[in-house]
Structures are given as structure tokens and as C-alpha cells.
Amino acid sequence: MLIDCLNWRVQNEIDDILTKPITPTDVYRAIRNSQLVGTSGNTKEGLPVIAIGAGLSTFDNASINYYVQSHIQMNEYRDRVMLPRATKKYGRYIGTCVKILDMTGLRLSALNQIKLLSAISTIDDLNYPEKTETYYIVNAPYIFSSCWKVVRPLLQERTRKKVRLLSGSGRDELLKIMDYESLPHFCRSEGSGSGSSRHSRNGTALSDCYSLDHPFHQQLYNYIKDQAISVAPTGSVHVDFPEPDAEDVNIAQTIESEFQRIGNQNGVCHELKITGD
């Protein structure tokens, strides 16, 4: 696995990916508006808190290569900048993060993005293993809960132990491991779905960790531009997607089948076309 990872990094010039900004800025902003991810702070132990708007991410403003490039750049920035910075600040080695996945807005149409999501998941599994301490799932609608029941038994035990499905916005549980200031905006209100919509993010860039105007994304984007040889528009970086293993393929097929079952059960008759080419 290590040799495969090293070969992937060399063949795709991953060591240089933080010197390749996505330009112009409007393109990067469009990506940030449709690939909802950011960081909201650190846990009490110092682990970075990564927030992901899984339910409301549409991945429809750019090509698959742009989204994969952006995802890898955030992984590399986390490993090269965020984790060493946290290690220095908290006075102990910090090599992992926690991720909070907001499922607000999850619909059957999410199946359209399963190819892209599978590619990103495979890249993480094979090239950035064991970087996430815990996955917290919040604001989960019925469609997620139904899929989780059939997917959970397929996961390896070490993965199952990392996933925690919280009630509602998860605020009370998350406050046990982080201060209020580190809660993502979608976890700051009580109840299910409170404050979760990307159209009701308290109206400020500081509270919306997904926004390009949030300090995290400003720091990340400026860091990449500062490292860049050129900031002229060059198109997306093409990265080869590793072949998913049999377990990942089985999980993706199970999710697809469950989505189709729910769609048929609810009388959804339109065809769900797998996109991402």
C-alpha cells in the first residue's frame, strides 16, 4: 500500500499540488459554493474540526477534476500546515482531525454524485489513511438513517467504531469535546436541522466555514497562491483515481440499491443518472 501511495504521489505530482491554485477566483468560489467543506476550530484536545455539508453539496459548478483537485489540496494543507500548527500550539503531537458531516438536505438526487464521492473516498482511503479520529453525523434525515442500517454491517470494525450518529444538530454531544466557538454553524442551535441550511448561515463569512470569505479558506487560498509559480488560469489538475477495492465497490452498490428502493417506495419514478464524467 505504501509503495502504491508513493507511486500515486509521484505520477500525479501531488507534492506540487499546493503550488497550483484554482483560478480565476470566481471558479474557486463556485467550487466552494457547491463543495461544502471547511474548518471551524479545534477540539479541546487540539484536533482540527472539519465541517462537511454532505447533504447540500451539489458538485455541479465545475468539472470532477476541479473538485478532486480542491479536495486533495485541503488534505495536503491539513497535513503540511494545520496539523503541525496544532502540534506546536497544543504542545503534543496531533496527527488526526475530527469530521462533522451535516446531512441536512440529503435527497435521492445525491445518487447522481456517487461516482465523484467514490473517487474522493478511494483517494482518502488509499493515500490519506487514518487521518480522521471520529466522524460525527448530524441532522440525519430518514434517507440517511435507512442507508446507514444496510451500510454499517459492511464496514470494517475499525471504521464502524469511528462513526457516531448524533441526535439532531449534535450540539450537546459536541460541546463535550469542543468549545462553542469551534462548533460549525449548523450545530450551534438546538434541535434537528436548526441553522443548517446554506441559505441561513447567520449572514456572516465568519460564521459560515464553507464560504471562500471565511478566514480558513482565505488562508488556504492565499497560501496556494503564494506558493504558485504562476497564478494565470491553467485549467484543472488531472489526478488519476485509484481503483476502489471490493469493499468500497460493494458499499457504493449497496447505497445505490437502497436509494433506488426508497425512491420506488415513495413513488419517485424519474431515472437517476450517474454523472461525473
C-alpha positions, -999 to 999 in steps of 0.1 A, spaced: 0 0 0 28 24 9 45 18 -25 13 24 -43 7 56 -24 42 69 -32 38 60 -69 4 78 -70 20 109 -55 49 109 -79 28 101 -110 3 129 -102 28 154 -88 10 156 -55 40 172 -38 35 202 -60 -3 205 -58 -2 233 -33 16 254 -60 -13 251 -84 -41 275 -74 -76 271 -90 -80 303 -109 -97 326 -116 -111 333 -82 -147 331 -95 -141 294 -104 -128 287 -69 -157 305 -53 -181 284 -74 -164 253 -62 -167 264 -26 -204 271 -30 -210 236 -42 -184 215 -24 -193 225 12 -163 219 34 -143 240 59 -129 241 93 -145 257 124 -117 254 150 -102 227 172 -114 202 198 -103 207 234 -75 182 227 -64 203 197 -77 182 168 -89 203 138 -126 202 133 -135 197 97 -172 205 87 -188 190 57 -221 199 42 -227 164 28 -265 169 22 -263 203 5 -232 198 -16 -242 197 -52 -209 194 -71 -225 210 -101 -204 242 -107 -173 227 -121 -157 195 -136 -149 165 -115 -112 172 -118 -116 206 -101 -134 191 -71 -108 163 -68 -80 189 -70 -96 211 -43 -102 181 -21 -66 169 -23 -53 205 -17 -73 206 15 -59 172 25 -23 184 18 -28 217 36 -42 199 66 -12 176 68 15 201 60 2 232 78 -28 226 101 -16 195 119 19 208 125 5 242 136 -19 224 161 10 203 174 30 234 181 1 252 197 -11 224 220 24 211 229 18 175 218 17 156 185 -15 159 167 -19 139 135 -56 135 131 -88 155 128 -125 151 135 -151 155 109 -187 166 113 -210 157 85 -242 177 82 -268 156 64 -294 184 61 -310 184 26 -298 149 17 -320 138 -12 -323 109 -37 -306 131 -63 -273 127 -42 -270 94 -61 -261 114 -91 -227 122 -75 -218 87 -63 -190 84 -88 -173 116 -76 -178 108 -40 -165 72 -45 -134 87 -62 -127 111 -33 -133 83 -8 -109 60 -25 -82 86 -27 -86 92 10 -86 55 19 -55 47 -1 -34 78 3 -45 95 35 -54 66 58 -62 70 95 -63 108 93 -98 111 109 -103 102 145 -141 103 145 -169 110 121 -199 128 137 -231 126 117 -257 153 124 -291 164 111 -296 130 95 -329 126 76 -347 93 71 -329 86 38 -296 86 56 -307 65 86 -322 39 62 -290 37 42 -268 36 73 -287 5 86 -277 -15 55 -242 0 50 -230 -2 86 -226 -40 87 -204 -38 55 -178 -15 71 -147 -28 88 -150 -28 126 -123 -1 130 -143 22 106 -177 15 123 -161 25 156 -152 59 142 -187 68 131 -211 84 156 -247 92 146 -258 121 168 -293 133 176 -304 165 158 -277 191 154 -255 172 179 -247 204 198 -248 190 233 -227 160 225 -202 180 205 -198 205 233 -183 177 254 -153 177 231 -150 213 219 -159 248 229 -189 266 215 -167 288 193 -154 257 175 -189 243 167 -197 246 129 -225 270 122 -250 242 116 -245 228 151 -250 260 171 -288 258 175 -308 232 194 -330 207 175 -327 189 142 -317 209 112 -315 242 131 -293 267 114 -282 240 89 -292 254 55 -266 270 34 -292 297 28 -294 306 65 -258 308 78 -262 337 102 -253 361 73 -216 364 81 -185 349 65 -170 344 100 -199 320 109 -200 302 76 -169 280 74 -178 268 39 -175 303 24 -144 314 4 -146 345 26 -141 325 58 -107 330 73 -98 293 68 -104 294 31 -88 328 27 -56 314 44 -57 283 23 -62 301 -10 -36 327 -2 -11 300 8 -15 282 -25 -12 315 -45 19 324 -25 35 291 -34 25 293 -70 49 299 -99 21 314 -119 -15 325 -110 -26 326 -146 -56 304 -154 -43 269 -163 -74 247 -160 -78 219 -135 -52 195 -124 -59 159 -136 -53 133 -110 -56 96 -116 -83 80 -94 -71 48 -77 -92 17 -83 -116 12 -54 -113 -21 -36 -140 -47 -35 -153 -34 -1 -158 2 -14 -175 -11 -46 -199 -32 -26 -207 -2 -3 -214 21 -33 -236 -5 -49 -255 -11 -16 -261 27 -13 -273 29 -49 -297 0 -43 -311 15 -11 -316 49 -27 -335 32 -56 -356 12 -31 -365 43 -12 -373 61 -44 -396 33 -56 -412 32 -21 -420 69 -23 -432 68 -59 -401 85 -74 -402 73 -109 -376 96 -126 -343 80 -136 -313 87 -115 -284 90 -139 -249 85 -126 -228 116 -136 -193 128 -131 -177 121 -164 
